[in-house]
Amino acid sequence: MAIFKEKSSGNINAKSKELSTTMDVAEAWIDLLSSEGYCVLQSIDVGSFGEVFTVQRHGHAKLLAVKKIISSRRVEEDPTILNEISLLMKLKHRHVISIKDVVCTPHVACIIMEYAGLGNLNCFVKERKMMSDNFIGNVFRQLLSALSFCHGNRIAHCDVNPSNMLMVSENLVKLADFGTAMLCIDKNGKSALCHNYLGQNSYLAPEVLCRQPFNPLYADVWSLGCVLYFMTFCDVPFTGGSAVILNEQRSKGVTFPQNTMRKVQHLAHTCGYITEVCKVNPRLRPTVKELTLSWSRINNHLTH
């Protein structure tokens, strides 16, 4: 597949094999991975765009993850798959999940990535309920760093939520799942709007719920504010269908629980920050770069 040969560099080695579609979707991808030196272990997550398994290289103890994406068309003709692979190969950052290899059959793409042993942030927080101020300060700083790097490269994630943030360790988080991500400039160098309205309703900005073309960089910022709310209160800021949430966003904005065990002074700083981030008018929201500067000041209050 020419696209992979052109995009591949370093240790990225994409290969394909001509197999029937039926075999391709069933077991052939496992056989192909085995022939490339990988042993598929177990399924660890299922999403709207694919299933994730743990894998090991033959003779190596280190675990990796493989995202298996089945396509109704040939992989090299599937723009969604090609886009995700292309963007992952551009984004080399400590807090963005790294791609290790790409192995493809005609209708299945296997994206091999680093493995995050503690699962996603959503499950991590729900299992522990009350996260420490130190944890929130550190993890949110890392997420800001990851998103700032993406936006600096004119790439919007377009699905910022805790399920797409992976815990490598208790002190290290990485942004993942770039299946809906997009380059925010067109071939003429002009800003590009997003026409994709997918995602978890509780984390979607008002302009996304309106289902009209929107600036994805602004929408990422809103979603990141909702992630901070989730880490702080172990709950989402909005629930219900898209129409119900949109009405609440416009009429009330983000509201906060009255009863909480958090320190009042710390909570005031964090709630004020979230309110600033989650403004209904996207043009009034700070950029990720501006948020990083203001978070460093808040983080000093949280960790001292």
Sequence and secondary structure as in RCSB ss.txt:
>XXXX:A:sequence
MAIFKEKSSGNINAKSKELSTTMDVAEAWIDLLSSEGYCVLQSIDVGSFGEVFTVQRHGHAKLLAVKKIISSRRV
EEDPTILNEISLLMKLKHRHVISIKDVVCTPHVACIIMEYAGLGNLNCFVKERKMMSDNFIGNVFRQLLSALSFC
HGNRIAHCDVNPSNMLMVSENLVKLADFGTAMLCIDKNGKSALCHNYLGQNSYLAPEVLCRQPFNPLYADVWSLG
CVLYFMTFCDVPFTGGSAVILNEQRSKGVTFPQNTMRKVQHLAHTCGYITEVCKVNPRLRPTVKELTLSWSRINN
HLTH
>XXXX:A:secstr
 HHHHHH  TT   B     HHHIIIIIHHHHHHHTTEEEEEEEEE SS EEEEEEETT   EEEEEEEE SS G
GG HHHHHHHHHHHH   TTB  EEEEEEETTEEEEEEE  TT BHHHHHHHH S  HHHHHHHHHHHHHHHHHH
HHTTEE S  SGGGEEEEETTEEEE   TT EESB TTS B  B    S GGG  HHHHTTS B HHHHHHHHHH
HHHHHHHHSS S  S HHHHHHHHHHT     S   S HHHHHHHHHHHHHH  SSGGGS  HHHHHHHHHHHHH
HH  
